[in-house]
Amino acid sequence: MMKVKSKIEFIVHVDNYKNVDILTFQEGFYHLRFIIYVVFNNTKQVILAQPTNIVDLDKSRQKYILKNKLNTNNNGEQQDTQKRKNKAKSIIVPHIFNEYHAYCTKTFLIRSFFDDEIVGINEICTFELDLEDYPLPPDAQIMIDCELMYAQLPDDNQEIQTSLKTNQIQFNCVSLYKAEINKENIKSGISEYVPIIFDEDHFNLAGLTLHSCITDFCQASGNHDQMNSLSNQKLIKQNRLQQQTKHYMQPFDSQIDQFHTLKQNSNDELMKFYETYISLLRDQYLVTCSNIKAIKKYFDETVTCKDIVYQSLFEKYLPDDLPASCVRYKSMYTAFSGSTVAEKEFIYQGEKLIENIVKELNQLNKLNIAVWYKFQQMFLVNSSQITKILRKRYNRFNKQLWEDFICSRSVIVDNHSIFTNTLQIQQNEAESKLVRQKALTKENAYYNAVKDIRILSDKMQNPVIFNDIFQLKSKDYDDIRIFKKTAFHLFVFVHGFQGNAFDMRLIKNHMMLLYPECLFLLSIQNEGRTEGNIEDMGKNLAKEIIDFVKKWCPGKQLGKISFVAHSLGGVIVRACLPLLKEDFQDKMFTFLSFGVPHLGYMHSKHSLINIGLWFLKTWRGSVCLNQLEMKDHKDLRQTYLYNLSKQEGLEWFRNVVFCSSTQDHYVPVESARVEKLQEQGGQSIQVYNEMVDNLLSNLKNDIQRLDINFEISEKGLDTFIGRKAHILFLELQSLMRMIIHNFDHLFI
């Protein structure tokens, strides 16, 4: 097929930068640096896209509004700009770093985590990627890198002022986000929200939208008009649109001789070329128009494409009657205007055919560039609203993406105190392999066009969740509580044995990304005390919650309280609940526990774990482990854990979720799922099952029990003793995303 040069234009829109993780916060100077490039893995060749223009959209919007006398109150954009928590004051203006073909955002100073929680950036930069041959070969990858650039804050103010005046701030890359842009999506154009999340030690979010369009064919790359300041605002002005459309009017005219040569060599080759590029240009046009129409639903701003009407020229010159002796070619055509697919037979003859192929390609090129720049116009007044629309679509697509790994089953029961179905749990382990294999072969239409390579792991490595929803057969109770949407939702995260608040930070950070309007408390009151008495730890947690509410949401500002607990933390939460009854009983919303020994370790079947428990009790004098083994009293019904099972608390929650894993040997499955043992035994089995009745008999709402199967490929001591799965509850980010996106009823 004829070799075709092409130009792909990208728009990178950086909306804001958000500090998410207070535990790793560092004050100092920051900016983001972007690079887009193609890498050919076979030859190791790299082609860098050239950043060409930067526009500060807040400044451009003001000029556009004044010029066009728009009433921005109708679409709320002006109000949205005022709501930005902190519009970044440029320490260093955004610029193009020519040496690295990189776009650098404005530099901003962050001194306080809370005062500078969200930094408004609202800039766009265009990149142009010139390719000598398109489509790209299979070994080629289109990549986008975002570097988090950081410079430490000098010790005194005078030194800060000197650094700013002399522009001698030394920046270092402290974290790198790397993503692959899907080549197939490039063909039809990209318009996607991309949440840039850096590594665990720099868990901050840059809100990005990425847009692309193939804007030129058969044109060699020219000299780039590089703009290193904000003085040039022609990127999305009408005068540039007029100039560009003239340039794109006749890109194929110089190639007519090649078309004749292609026709003489092979009729099939000519039509293959035609079908490839007509469909590509058509898809680009339709996707861009579709994006404009979707955005127009939300705004009064009028960007119309009514003057851009496509009529297929090629079909006019298909012969109606074909001589039987002629060479026939069968192909499928879809009229660009949306008519039905028709099958035609024809022969190649006459000069009109090639002329009209050229005309058609030229016209589509012209239409593409016209609608592309009309799409860019919308950024002048609607940038943050466009980001909101694309963010909603991104969250919806992610939910679809994870559904392949969640198997939900509804179970009708007489009461929630059920026996463990050992056979079903064993079947889950075998079925998880089939689930992964099925997901591997499935073409997911909701897969994101821009994929974080750290999370873009083999689907075979994703966890599988078996979601058992237990519903009471005769439900004589409905939770009619109405939680105020305007009030705060407080999430309390409680770590486990010998843990600390840092253990819970990843799941808290992921929840903050999706629910930034909520309040989050990482409990610290029991750090270094988890070997003590569980009752005392419950009192510490209750006091911590009460103090937090008084400080951050006093009076009627608090609407809901939810708990996310790991291991011993879940037992501590239950110990604190009676102490919160007076003020917060009607506000309890979700109780979510990961690998929590709700029924203790009395019937643990793993000898290595039992030896470890014995060692800690003997040599460290661990009171809580003695309580969890129910050896703190000779009479099992007088032990702390048994008495705790009789205390109220769980029945206050609208959602109760017990997460477990058979691969987690630290906590018996029955204990984590709060289910009865089927074995026939003495008093210990009877007491154990009584605790299940005590805990669940008063629960009227549905209960969810999640059996999570991890794909653990690495070998080591943690895997051997079953500790790895216990840790993965807190470390596996794909699991966190699955639960937060697909079990959203737990959080809203």
C-alpha positions in Angstrom: 0.0 0.0 0.0 1.2 3.5 -0.8 3.3 5.1 1.9 1.5 7.9 3.7 2.9 10.6 5.9 0.6 11.8 8.6 0.4 14.3 11.5 -1.3 13.5 14.8 -2.2 16.5 16.9 -2.7 16.1 20.7 -4.3 18.4 23.2 -3.1 18.0 26.8 -5.4 19.9 29.2 -4.1 20.0 32.8 -7.0 21.0 35.0 -5.6 20.9 38.5 -3.1 19.3 40.9 -4.4 17.8 44.1 -2.6 16.8 47.2 -4.1 13.5 48.4 -1.7 11.9 50.9 -0.9 14.1 53.9 1.5 11.5 55.2 3.9 12.0 52.4 3.4 15.7 51.8 6.4 17.9 51.2 6.3 21.7 51.0 8.2 23.2 48.1 8.1 24.2 44.4 6.3 21.9 41.9 5.5 21.7 38.3 4.6 18.9 35.8 6.5 18.0 32.7 4.9 16.2 29.8 6.5 14.3 26.9 4.6 12.4 24.1 6.6 10.0 21.9 6.5 6.8 19.7 8.8 4.0 20.5 9.5 1.2 18.0 10.4 -1.8 20.2 12.1 -3.8 17.4 14.5 -1.1 16.4 14.5 1.0 19.6 13.8 4.0 17.5 12.0 6.9 19.3 10.1 9.7 17.6 9.3 12.7 19.9 6.1 14.8 19.4 6.8 18.5 19.3 4.9 20.8 21.8 3.9 23.8 19.8 1.6 26.1 21.8 0.5 26.7 25.4 -2.6 28.5 26.4 -3.6 29.6 29.9 -7.4 29.0 29.6 -8.4 31.2 32.5 -6.8 34.2 30.8 -8.1 33.2 27.4 -11.6 32.6 28.7 -11.8 36.1 30.1 -10.8 37.6 26.8 -13.2 35.4 24.9 -16.1 36.2 27.2 -15.5 40.0 26.8 -15.1 39.7 23.1 -18.2 37.6 22.5 -20.3 39.1 25.4 -21.2 35.6 26.7 -23.5 35.3 29.6 -21.4 32.8 31.6 -23.9 32.5 34.4 -26.0 30.3 32.0 -23.5 27.5 31.9 -22.0 28.1 35.3 -18.4 28.1 34.1 -17.5 31.5 35.6 -18.9 30.3 39.0 -16.9 27.1 38.7 -13.7 29.1 38.2 -14.4 31.0 41.4 -14.8 27.8 43.3 -11.3 26.7 42.7 -9.7 26.3 46.1 -6.4 27.8 45.0 -5.6 29.4 41.6 -1.9 28.8 41.3 0.2 31.9 41.2 2.9 31.3 38.6 6.4 31.2 40.1 7.7 30.3 36.6 5.3 30.6 33.7 4.5 27.5 31.6 7.0 26.9 28.8 8.2 24.5 26.2 11.5 22.8 27.1 12.9 22.4 23.6 15.9 20.3 24.5 13.5 17.5 25.7 10.5 18.3 23.5 8.6 18.7 26.8 5.8 20.9 28.0 6.2 22.3 31.5 3.3 23.6 33.4 3.5 26.7 35.5 5.5 26.3 38.7 3.6 26.7 41.9 4.6 26.9 45.6 2.9 24.6 48.1 3.5 25.4 51.7 0.5 23.8 53.5 -1.3 20.5 52.7 -4.7 22.0 53.7 -4.3 25.5 52.3 -3.0 24.2 49.0 -5.0 21.0 48.8 -6.1 21.8 45.2 -4.0 23.9 42.9 -5.7 25.2 39.8 -3.6 25.0 36.6 -6.1 25.0 33.7 -3.7 25.0 30.8 -3.6 23.3 27.5 -0.6 22.5 25.3 -0.8 21.1 21.8 1.7 18.4 20.6 2.3 17.6 16.9 3.6 14.1 16.1 4.9 13.7 12.5 5.0 10.1 11.2 6.6 9.1 8.0 4.5 6.0 7.7 0.9 5.5 8.9 -0.7 3.3 10.2 2.0 2.4 12.8 3.5 -1.1 12.8 2.6 -3.6 15.5 5.8 -3.1 17.5 5.2 0.7 17.9 3.8 2.2 21.1 2.6 5.7 21.6 3.5 6.9 25.1 2.9 9.9 27.3 5.1 10.6 30.3 4.4 13.0 33.1 7.2 13.9 35.5 6.5 15.4 38.9 9.2 18.0 39.2 10.1 19.2 42.7 12.4 21.7 44.3 13.0 21.9 48.0 11.9 25.1 49.7 14.9 27.2 51.0 15.2 27.7 54.8 14.5 31.4 54.9 12.3 33.9 53.0 15.2 35.9 51.7 16.7 32.9 50.1 13.3 32.1 48.5 13.0 35.6 47.0 16.6 35.4 45.7 15.9 32.0 44.0 12.7 33.4 42.4 14.4 36.6 41.1 17.4 34.8 39.7 15.3 31.9 38.4 17.9 29.5 40.0 15.4 26.9 41.3 16.9 23.5 40.9 14.2 20.9 40.0 14.4 17.1 40.2 12.0 14.5 39.0 10.7 12.8 42.1 8.1 10.6 40.4 7.2 9.4 36.9 3.8 8.5 35.5 4.0 6.6 32.3 1.0 5.6 30.1 0.4 4.0 26.8 -2.0 5.6 24.3 -3.9 2.9 22.4 -3.0 3.0 18.7 -6.5 1.8 17.7 -8.2 4.6 19.5 -5.9 7.1 17.7 -7.6 6.1 14.4 -11.0 7.4 15.5 -9.7 10.1 17.8 -9.3 10.3 21.6 -11.1 12.4 24.1 -10.5 11.0 27.5 -10.0 11.9 31.2 -6.7 10.6 32.5 -6.2 10.7 36.3 -2.4 10.9 36.7 -1.6 9.2 40.0 2.1 9.1 40.9 3.8 6.5 43.0 2.9 5.5 46.6 5.4 7.9 48.1 3.9 10.8 46.0 0.2 9.9 45.9 -1.0 13.1 44.3 -3.4 13.6 41.5 -3.1 15.6 38.3 -6.5 16.0 36.5 -5.7 15.6 32.8 -7.8 15.3 29.7 -6.2 14.1 26.5 -7.6 14.7 23.0 -6.2 13.6 19.6 -6.9 14.0 15.9 -5.1 13.0 12.7 -5.0 16.3 11.0 -2.9 15.8 7.9 -2.0 13.1 5.3 0.7 13.2 2.6 2.3 16.3 4.0 5.9 16.4 5.2 6.5 18.0 8.6 7.3 21.6 8.4 9.1 24.0 10.8 7.2 24.2 14.1 6.2 27.6 15.2 7.2 27.2 18.9 5.6 29.5 21.4 7.4 29.6 24.8 5.1 32.2 26.4 1.5 32.8 26.8 1.5 35.8 24.5 0.3 33.8 21.6 -3.4 33.0 21.9 -4.0 32.0 18.3 -4.2 28.3 19.0 -8.0 28.2 19.0 -8.9 31.4 17.3 -10.9 31.6 14.1 -8.2 33.2 12.1 -5.9 30.2 12.6 -8.8 27.9 11.6 -9.1 29.8 8.3 -5.4 29.6 7.7 -5.2 25.9 8.5 -8.1 24.9 6.3 -6.5 26.5 3.3 -3.3 24.5 4.0 -5.3 21.2 4.3 -7.4 21.8 1.2 -5.3 19.9 -1.3 -2.9 17.5 0.6 -3.4 14.7 -1.9 -3.2 16.6 -5.2 0.6 16.1 -5.4 0.1 12.3 -5.0 -2.1 11.8 -8.1 0.8 10.1 -9.9 1.2 7.7 -7.1 -2.5 6.8 -7.3 -2.2 6.1 -11.0 0.9 3.9 -10.3 -1.0 2.1 -7.5 -4.0 1.5 -9.8 -1.8 0.1 -12.5 -0.1 -2.3 -10.1 -3.2 -3.6 -8.4 -6.8 -2.7 -8.3 -7.0 -4.3 -4.9 -4.2 -2.1 -3.6 -6.0 1.1 -4.7 -9.2 0.1 -3.1 -7.5 -1.0 0.1 -5.9 2.4 0.3 -9.2 4.1 -0.3 -11.1 2.0 2.3 -8.4 2.4 5.0 -8.1 6.2 4.9 -11.7 7.0 4.1 -12.9 5.0 7.1 -10.1 6.5 9.3 -11.0 10.1 8.3 -14.7 9.4 8.6 -14.3 8.0 12.1 -12.2 11.0 13.2 -14.9 13.3 12.0 -17.8 11.5 13.5 -16.1 11.1 16.9 -15.2 14.8 17.1 -18.7 15.8 16.1 -20.1 13.4 18.7 -17.9 14.9 21.4 -19.2 18.4 20.5 -22.8 17.3 20.6 -22.3 15.6 24.0 -20.7 18.8 25.4 -23.4 21.0 23.9 -26.0 19.3 26.0 -24.5 21.0 29.1 -23.9 24.5 27.7 -25.6 27.4 25.9 -22.4 28.0 24.0 -23.1 27.3 20.3 -20.5 25.5 18.3 -22.3 24.2 15.2 -21.2 21.9 12.5 -24.2 22.5 10.3 -22.0 24.0 7.6 -19.9 20.8 7.5 -21.9 18.4 5.5 -20.3 15.4 3.9 -21.5 13.8 0.7 -19.7 10.8 -0.7 -18.3 11.6 -4.2 -17.0 8.2 -4.9 -20.3 6.4 -5.3 -21.4 8.7 -8.1 -18.8 7.1 -10.4 -19.5 3.5 -9.7 -20.8 1.9 -13.0 -24.3 0.6 -12.7 -24.0 -2.1 -15.4 -21.0 -4.3 -15.4 -20.1 -6.4 -18.5 -19.8 -10.0 -17.7 -16.3 -10.2 -19.1 -15.0 -7.5 -16.8 -12.9 -8.1 -13.7 -15.2 -7.7 -10.8 -14.4 -6.4 -7.3 -16.8 -6.9 -4.4 -16.7 -4.5 -1.4 -18.8 -3.0 1.3 -19.5 0.7 1.5 -21.2 2.8 4.1 -22.3 6.3 3.0 -20.8 8.9 5.4 -24.2 10.6 5.7 -25.4 7.5 7.7 -27.3 5.5 5.0 -27.4 1.7 5.1 -24.6 -0.5 4.0 -24.8 -1.5 0.3 -22.9 -4.2 -1.5 -21.6 -3.2 -4.9 -19.7 -4.7 -7.8 -17.7 -2.5 -10.1 -14.6 -2.3 -12.3 -11.9 0.3 -12.2 -12.0 2.5 -15.3 -11.7 6.1 -16.3 -9.8 9.1 -15.0 -12.9 10.2 -12.9 -12.3 7.5 -10.4 -8.9 8.6 -9.3 -9.8 12.3 -9.5 -12.7 11.8 -7.1 -10.8 9.6 -4.7 -8.4 12.6 -4.4 -11.3 15.0 -4.0 -13.0 12.9 -1.4 -9.8 12.5 0.7 -9.1 16.3 0.4 -12.6 17.2 1.5 -12.5 14.9 4.5 -9.1 16.3 5.5 -10.6 19.8 5.3 -13.7 18.8 7.3 -11.6 17.1 10.0 -9.4 20.1 10.6 -12.4 22.4 10.6 -14.3 20.4 13.2 -11.2 19.8 15.2 -10.5 23.5 15.7 -14.2 24.1 16.5 -13.9 21.4 19.2 -10.8 23.3 20.5 -12.9 26.5 20.7 -15.0 25.0 23.4 -12.0 24.9 25.8 -12.1 28.7 26.0 -15.2 28.8 28.1 -15.9 25.2 29.1 -12.7 23.5 30.1 -13.6 22.4 33.6 -17.1 21.3 32.6 -15.6 19.2 29.8 -13.3 17.6 32.4 -16.3 16.8 34.6 -18.1 15.1 31.7 -15.1 13.0 30.7 -14.4 12.1 34.4 -17.9 10.7 34.7 -17.4 8.7 31.6 -14.0 7.4 32.8 -15.6 6.2 36.1 -18.4 4.5 34.3 -15.9 2.7 31.9 -13.8 1.6 34.9 -16.8 0.1 36.5 -17.5 -1.9 33.4 -13.9 -2.9 33.2 -13.8 -4.5 36.7 -17.2 -6.3 36.3 -15.5 -9.2 34.5 -13.8 -10.1 37.8 -16.8 -9.9 40.1 -19.2 -12.9 40.5 -22.3 -11.9 42.5 -24.8 -14.3 43.9 -27.9 -13.5 45.9 -28.8 -16.0 48.7 -32.1 -16.0 50.5 -31.8 -17.0 54.2 -34.1 -17.4 57.2 -31.4 -15.5 59.3 -27.9 -14.3 58.8 -26.4 -16.9 61.2 -25.5 -19.5 58.6 -23.0 -22.3 58.5 -19.9 -22.0 56.3 -20.3 -23.6 52.9 -16.9 -25.2 52.7 -17.6 -26.8 49.3 -18.6 -23.4 47.7 -15.5 -21.7 49.0 -13.4 -24.5 47.4 -15.2 -24.2 44.2 -14.5 -20.4 44.2 -10.8 -21.1 44.0 -11.2 -23.3 40.9 -13.7 -20.9 39.3 -11.4 -17.9 39.7 -9.0 -19.4 37.1 -11.9 -19.7 34.6 -13.0 -16.1 35.3 -9.5 -14.8 34.6 -9.2 -16.8 31.4 -12.6 -15.6 30.2 -11.7 -12.0 30.9 -8.4 -12.5 29.0 -10.2 -13.5 25.8 -13.0 -10.9 26.1 -12.7 -7.8 24.0 -13.8 -5.1 26.5 -15.4 -2.1 24.7 -14.9 0.0 27.8 -11.2 -0.3 28.0 -9.5 3.1 28.4 -7.6 4.5 25.5 -4.9 5.8 27.9 -3.6 3.1 30.2 -1.3 3.5 33.2 1.4 0.9 32.5 1.8 0.2 36.3 -1.8 -0.9 36.5 -2.0 -2.4 33.0 -1.0 -5.8 34.3 -1.9 -9.1 32.9 -5.6 -9.7 33.4 -4.6 -13.1 34.8 -3.1 -11.2 37.8 -6.3 -9.4 38.8 -8.1 -10.6 41.9 -11.5 -12.2 41.6 -14.3 -11.3 44.0 -17.1 -13.7 44.8 -19.8 -11.4 46.2 -22.4 -13.3 48.2 -25.4 -11.1 49.1 -27.5 -12.6 51.9 -31.1 -11.4 52.1 -33.6 -12.3 54.7 -36.6 -14.3 53.5 -39.1 -12.5 55.7 -38.0 -8.9 55.9 -40.2 -7.1 58.3 -37.8 -4.1 58.6 -36.8 -1.3 56.2 -34.0 1.1 56.8 -36.0 4.4 56.3 -33.2 6.7 57.5 -32.6 9.6 55.2 -29.0 10.7 55.2 -28.5 14.4 54.3 -26.6 14.7 51.1 -25.3 18.1 52.1 -23.8 16.8 55.3 -20.3 15.3 55.6 -19.7 11.6 55.2 -16.8 10.6 57.6 -14.8 7.5 56.8 -12.7 6.0 59.7 -9.8 3.7 58.8 -8.5 1.4 61.5 -5.3 -0.5 61.2 -4.6 -4.0 62.6 -2.2 -5.7 65.0 1.2 -4.0 65.3 0.2 -1.7 62.5 -0.2 2.1 62.1 -2.1 4.6 60.1 0.3 4.4 57.2 -1.0 0.8 56.5 -4.5 2.2 55.6 -3.3 5.2 53.5 -3.5 3.5 50.1 -7.2 2.6 50.3 -7.9 5.9 51.9 -6.1 7.7 49.0 -8.1 5.8 46.4 -11.3 6.7 48.1 -10.3 10.3 48.2 -9.9 10.4 44.5 -13.5 9.3 43.9 -15.1 11.0 46.9 -13.1 14.1 47.6 -16.0 15.8 49.3 -15.9 13.3 52.2 -13.9 13.4 55.4 -11.2 10.8 56.2 -9.8 9.9 59.6 -6.7 7.6 59.7 -6.8 6.4 63.3 -3.5 6.8 65.2 -4.6 6.5 68.8 -3.7 2.8 69.0 -0.4 2.9 67.3 2.2 1.0 69.4 -0.6 -0.2 71.7 -2.2 -3.0 69.7 -0.9 -5.7 72.1 -2.9 -4.2 74.9 -6.5 -4.8 76.0 -9.1 -4.6 73.1 -11.6 -2.8 75.3 -9.1 0.0 76.0 -8.3 0.3 72.3 -12.0 0.6 71.6 -12.2 3.5 74.1 -9.2 5.2 72.5 -10.8 5.0 69.1 -14.1 6.3 70.3 -12.5 9.3 71.9 -10.5 10.0 68.7 -13.7 9.9 66.6 -15.6 12.2 69.0 -12.7 14.7 69.0 -12.4 14.6 65.3 -16.1 15.3 64.7 -16.0 18.2 67.2 -13.1 19.8 65.3 -14.1 19.2 61.7 -17.9 18.8 61.5 -19.6 20.0 64.7 -23.3 20.2 65.1 -25.4 18.9 62.3 -22.6 19.0 59.7 -22.0 15.2 60.1 -24.4 13.0 58.0 -22.8 9.6 57.9 -20.1 7.5 59.5 -18.5 4.5 57.9 -15.6 2.3 59.0 -13.0 0.5 57.0 -11.0 -1.9 59.1 -8.2 -4.4 58.7 -7.4 -7.4 60.9 -7.6 -6.6 64.6 -8.9 -3.1 63.6 -12.3 -4.6 62.9 -12.6 -6.0 66.4 -11.5 -2.6 67.8 -14.2 -0.9 65.8 -16.9 -3.2 67.3 -15.4 -2.4 70.8 -15.9 1.3 70.3 -19.4 1.3 68.8 -21.3 1.2 72.2 -19.4 4.3 73.2 -20.7 6.2 70.1 -24.3 5.2 70.4 -25.6 8.4 72.0 -24.3 10.8 69.4 -23.9 8.7 66.2 -26.1 5.6 66.2 -28.4 7.0 63.5 -25.5 8.0 61.4 -23.8 4.6 61.0 -23.7 3.8 57.2 -21.1 1.1 56.2 -19.0 -1.4 58.1 -16.3 -2.8 55.8 -13.9 -5.3 57.2 -10.9 -6.9 55.5 -9.5 -10.1 57.0 -10.9 -9.4 60.5 -10.9 -12.2 63.1 -14.4 -11.4 64.4 -14.7 -14.8 66.1 -11.1 -15.0 67.2 -8.5 -17.7 66.7 -9.9 -20.4 68.8 -10.3 -22.8 65.9 -7.3 -21.8 63.7 -6.2 -24.8 61.7 -2.8 -23.4 60.6 0.0 -24.7 62.9 2.6 -22.1 61.9 0.2 -19.3 62.8 -0.7 -20.9 66.1 3.0 -21.2 66.9 3.5 -17.5 66.1 0.5 -16.6 68.3 2.0 -18.6 71.2 5.4 -16.9 70.8 3.9 -13.4 70.9 1.7 -14.2 73.9 4.6 -15.8 75.8 7.4 -13.4 75.0 5.6 -10.2 74.4 2.8 -10.6 76.8 0.2 -9.8 74.2 -3.2 -9.3 76.0 -5.2 -8.9 72.8 -4.0 -12.1 71.3 -4.9 -13.9 74.5 -8.4 -12.4 74.2 -8.7 -13.4 70.5 -7.8 -17.0 71.4 -10.5 -16.8 74.2 -8.0 -17.8 76.9 -8.5 -14.8 79.1 -11.0 -16.7 81.2 -11.6 -20.4 82.0 -15.3 -20.1 81.2 -15.5 -19.4 77.4 -18.8 -17.5 77.9 -17.0 -15.1 80.3 -14.2 -14.2 77.8 -14.0 -10.7 76.4 -14.6 -11.8 72.8 -17.8 -13.7 73.8 -19.1 -10.7 75.7 -18.2 -8.4 72.8 -20.3 -10.5 70.5 -23.4 -9.7 72.7 -22.8 -5.9 72.5 -24.9 -3.9 70.0 -23.5 -2.0 67.1 -23.4 -3.9 63.8 -27.2 -3.7 63.5 -27.0 0.1 63.2 -25.3 0.0 59.8 -27.1 0.1 56.5 -24.2 -1.9 54.9 -22.2 -4.7 56.6 -19.5 -6.3 54.5 -17.1 -9.1 55.6 -14.1 -9.7 53.3 -12.1 -12.8 53.5 -9.7 -15.0 51.5 -8.9 -18.7 51.8 -5.3 -17.7 51.0 -5.1 -15.6 54.2 -3.9 -18.1 56.8 -3.6 -15.3 59.4 -7.4 -15.3 59.9 -9.6 -18.3 59.7 -12.2 -17.9 56.9 -15.1 -18.6 59.1 -14.0 -16.0 61.6 -13.6 -13.4 58.9 -16.9 -14.2 57.2 -18.7 -14.6 60.6 -20.1 -18.0 59.8 -20.9 -21.1 62.0 -18.7 -24.2 62.0 -20.3 -27.4 60.8 -18.0 -29.7 62.7 -19.4 -31.7 65.6 -17.5 -30.9 68.7 -17.6 -30.0 72.4 -18.3 -26.8 74.1 -15.9 -24.7 72.1 -17.8 -25.3 68.8 -21.1 -24.5 70.6 -19.7 -21.3 72.1 -18.2 -20.3 68.7 -21.6 -20.7 66.9 -23.4 -18.8 69.7 -21.1 -15.9 69.0 -22.3 -15.9 65.4 -25.9 -15.8 66.6 -25.1 -13.0 69.1 -23.4 -10.9 66.4 -25.9 -11.3 63.6 -29.3 -12.1 65.1 -30.3 -8.4 65.2 -29.2 -7.5 61.7 -32.1 -6.8 59.5 -30.4 -5.3 56.4 -28.6 -7.4 53.8 -25.1 -8.7 54.5 -22.4 -9.1 51.9 -19.6 -11.6 52.3 -16.8 -11.2 49.8 -14.5 -14.1 49.1 -11.4 -12.7 47.4 -9.1 -14.9 45.4 -5.6 -13.4 44.7 -3.2 -14.5 42.0 0.0 -14.8 44.0 2.8 -15.8 41.7 5.8 -14.8 43.8 7.4 -17.4 46.2 8.6 -16.6 49.6 8.1 -16.9 53.3 5.1 -14.6 53.4 3.4 -16.7 50.7 4.3 -19.9 52.4 2.8 -19.0 55.8 -0.2 -17.3 54.3 0.7 -13.8 55.3 0.9 -12.4 51.7 -2.9 -12.5 51.1 -3.4 -10.8 54.5 -1.2 -7.9 53.4 -2.7 -7.7 49.9 -5.9 -6.5 51.3 -4.1 -3.3 51.9 -1.5 -3.2 49.2 -3.2 -4.5 46.0 -4.4 -1.3 44.2 -6.5 -3.2 41.6 -8.6 -4.7 44.5 -9.1 -1.3 46.0 -10.3 0.1 42.6 -12.7 -2.8 42.1 -14.4 -2.3 45.5 -14.5 1.5 45.3 -15.8 1.6 41.8 -18.1 -1.4 41.7 -19.5 -1.3 45.2 -20.3 2.4 45.2 -23.4 1.8 47.3 -21.1 1.4 50.2 -19.7 4.9 49.9 -22.6 7.2 48.7 
